[in-house]
Amino acid sequence: TKLVAWWGAVLSTGVLVWDIYKYRRAGPRLRFCVRDGLILMPSDDERTFVSSEVTNYGDRPTTITNLCVAYFKSPLSLAWLRNRATRNWVVANTVGGPPLPFKLEPGNVWLGLAEQTPELEKLGREGLLYFELYHSHHSKPVRKRVRFKEGPPAPSSTT
C-alpha cells in the first residue's frame, strides 16, 4: 500500500504542475510585428506606410481596441523610466484591413497600415518611437519600437 500511496502522490503532483502550466498558457497570445517603408501596389501615389500585423496564436479570442503611437525623447529620460510618453497619438483610421475595434480569433491575423509621414520619421530617428496595441485582455499595451531605415524621407501626402 505504501507503493500505491507514493505512486498517487507523484501522479497528483504531476497533474497539478500540468494544470498550472495550462492555466498560465491559456488565453490570447499576441505576436505584434511593425514594418516601415511599405508602398501599396498598384498605386498612383508614392505614399509610404508603417504596417502593424497582429497574430493571435493563443487559444481564446480577443478584441483589438486601439492602435497608438508613443514618442520618448531618449531612453534615459525620466519620462521613459516612468513610462510616460513625451507625445502620444491614436491611429484613428488604418488604411486597408478591417476597422477597429476588431475581434481577433485564435489563428487569425489583423493587418493595419498607418501613413509614414516625414514628421513621424524625424521623431523616430531623434528619439524612441513605439507603436502600441491595446486589446481587451490586458490593461497594458503590446509595444513595438519602429526603427526607420536610413534613406530619403517619405514623400508628404497631397490629400
C-alpha positions as CSV (number, residue, x, y, z in Angstrom):
1,T,0.0,0.0,0.0
2,K,3.0,2.3,0.5
3,L,3.9,1.9,-3.1
4,V,0.4,2.8,-4.2
5,A,0.4,5.9,-1.9
6,W,3.7,7.1,-3.3
7,W,2.5,6.5,-6.9
8,G,-0.7,8.5,-6.2
9,A,1.3,11.4,-4.6
10,V,3.7,11.6,-7.6
11,L,0.9,11.4,-10.1
12,S,-1.2,14.0,-8.4
13,T,1.8,16.3,-8.2
14,G,2.4,15.9,-11.9
15,V,-1.2,16.7,-12.7
16,L,-1.1,19.8,-10.5
17,V,2.1,21.1,-12.3
18,W,0.4,20.4,-15.7
19,D,-2.8,22.2,-14.7
20,I,-0.7,25.2,-13.5
21,Y,1.1,25.2,-16.9
22,K,-2.1,25.1,-18.8
23,Y,-3.7,27.9,-16.8
24,R,-0.7,30.2,-17.3
25,R,-0.7,29.5,-21.1
26,A,-4.5,29.9,-21.6
27,G,-6.0,32.9,-23.3
28,P,-5.0,35.0,-26.3
29,R,-1.3,35.3,-27.1
30,L,-0.5,38.1,-29.5
31,R,2.5,38.4,-31.8
32,F,2.9,42.1,-32.9
33,C,5.1,43.0,-35.8
34,V,5.7,46.5,-37.2
35,R,7.4,47.2,-40.5
36,D,8.2,50.6,-42.1
37,G,8.7,51.9,-45.6
38,L,5.9,50.0,-47.4
39,I,4.3,51.2,-50.6
40,L,1.0,49.9,-51.9
41,M,0.9,48.3,-55.3
42,P,-0.7,49.1,-57.6
43,S,-0.9,52.7,-56.6
44,D,-0.8,56.1,-58.3
45,D,0.8,57.9,-55.5
46,E,4.0,57.1,-53.7
47,R,2.8,57.3,-50.1
48,T,4.7,55.1,-47.7
49,F,3.1,53.3,-44.8
50,V,4.0,51.6,-41.5
51,S,2.3,48.2,-41.2
52,S,1.1,46.7,-38.0
53,E,0.5,42.9,-38.1
54,V,-1.1,41.1,-35.2
55,T,-1.3,37.3,-34.9
56,N,-3.3,35.6,-32.2
57,Y,-1.6,32.3,-31.5
58,G,-3.4,31.6,-28.2
59,D,-6.5,29.5,-27.6
60,R,-9.1,32.3,-27.0
61,P,-10.3,35.3,-29.0
62,T,-9.5,38.9,-28.0
63,T,-10.7,42.3,-29.3
64,I,-8.2,44.8,-30.6
65,T,-9.4,48.1,-29.4
66,N,-6.8,50.8,-30.3
67,L,-3.5,51.3,-32.2
68,C,-1.5,54.2,-30.8
69,V,1.9,55.8,-31.3
70,A,4.1,56.9,-28.4
71,Y,7.3,59.0,-28.6
72,F,10.0,59.3,-26.0
73,K,12.9,61.8,-26.3
74,S,15.5,59.4,-25.0
75,P,15.8,56.1,-23.2
76,L,17.5,57.7,-20.3
77,S,14.8,60.3,-19.7
78,L,12.6,60.4,-16.7
79,A,9.5,60.1,-18.9
80,W,10.8,56.8,-20.4
81,L,11.7,55.4,-16.9
82,R,8.2,56.4,-15.6
83,N,6.6,55.0,-18.9
84,R,5.0,58.4,-19.6
85,A,5.4,59.3,-23.3
86,T,6.5,62.7,-24.4
87,R,3.9,62.7,-27.1
88,N,1.0,60.2,-27.9
89,W,-1.2,59.7,-30.9
90,V,-4.1,57.4,-31.7
91,V,-4.2,55.9,-35.2
92,A,-7.8,56.7,-35.9
93,N,-8.2,55.2,-39.4
94,T,-5.9,52.5,-40.7
95,V,-5.6,52.0,-44.4
96,G,-6.7,48.6,-45.6
97,G,-7.7,45.9,-43.2
98,P,-10.7,45.8,-41.0
99,P,-11.6,48.8,-38.8
100,L,-11.0,48.8,-35.1
101,P,-12.4,47.5,-32.8
102,F,-11.8,44.1,-34.3
103,K,-12.4,40.6,-32.7
104,L,-9.3,38.6,-33.4
105,E,-10.0,34.8,-33.3
106,P,-7.3,32.3,-32.5
107,G,-5.1,31.6,-35.5
108,N,-6.2,34.8,-37.3
109,V,-4.2,37.9,-38.4
110,W,-5.1,41.6,-38.4
111,L,-3.2,44.0,-40.6
112,G,-3.4,47.8,-40.5
113,L,-1.5,50.5,-42.2
114,A,-0.6,53.9,-40.9
115,E,0.8,56.6,-43.1
116,Q,4.5,57.2,-42.7
117,T,4.9,61.0,-42.6
118,P,8.1,62.9,-42.6
119,E,7.3,64.1,-39.0
120,L,7.0,60.5,-37.9
121,E,10.3,59.6,-39.5
122,K,12.0,62.6,-37.9
123,L,10.7,61.6,-34.4
124,G,11.7,58.0,-35.0
125,R,15.3,59.0,-35.8
126,E,15.6,61.6,-33.0
127,G,14.2,59.5,-30.1
128,L,12.2,56.3,-29.4
129,L,9.0,55.7,-31.4
130,Y,6.7,52.9,-30.4
131,F,3.5,51.5,-31.9
132,E,1.2,50.3,-29.1
133,L,-1.6,47.8,-29.5
134,Y,-4.4,47.8,-26.9
135,H,-6.6,44.7,-26.6
136,S,-9.4,43.6,-24.3
137,H,-7.5,41.0,-22.3
138,H,-4.9,43.3,-20.7
139,S,-4.7,46.8,-19.5
140,K,-1.1,47.4,-20.7
141,P,-0.4,47.7,-24.4
142,V,1.7,45.4,-26.5
143,R,4.5,47.7,-27.6
144,K,6.9,47.5,-30.6
145,R,9.6,50.0,-31.5
146,V,9.7,51.4,-35.0
147,R,13.2,51.8,-36.5
148,F,13.1,53.7,-39.8
149,K,15.6,52.7,-42.4
150,E,18.1,55.4,-43.5
151,G,17.4,57.0,-46.8
152,P,15.3,59.7,-48.3
153,P,12.4,60.9,-46.2
154,A,8.9,59.8,-47.1
155,P,7.0,61.9,-49.6
156,S,4.4,64.1,-48.0
157,S,0.8,63.2,-48.8
158,T,-1.2,65.5,-51.0
159,T,-4.6,64.6,-49.7
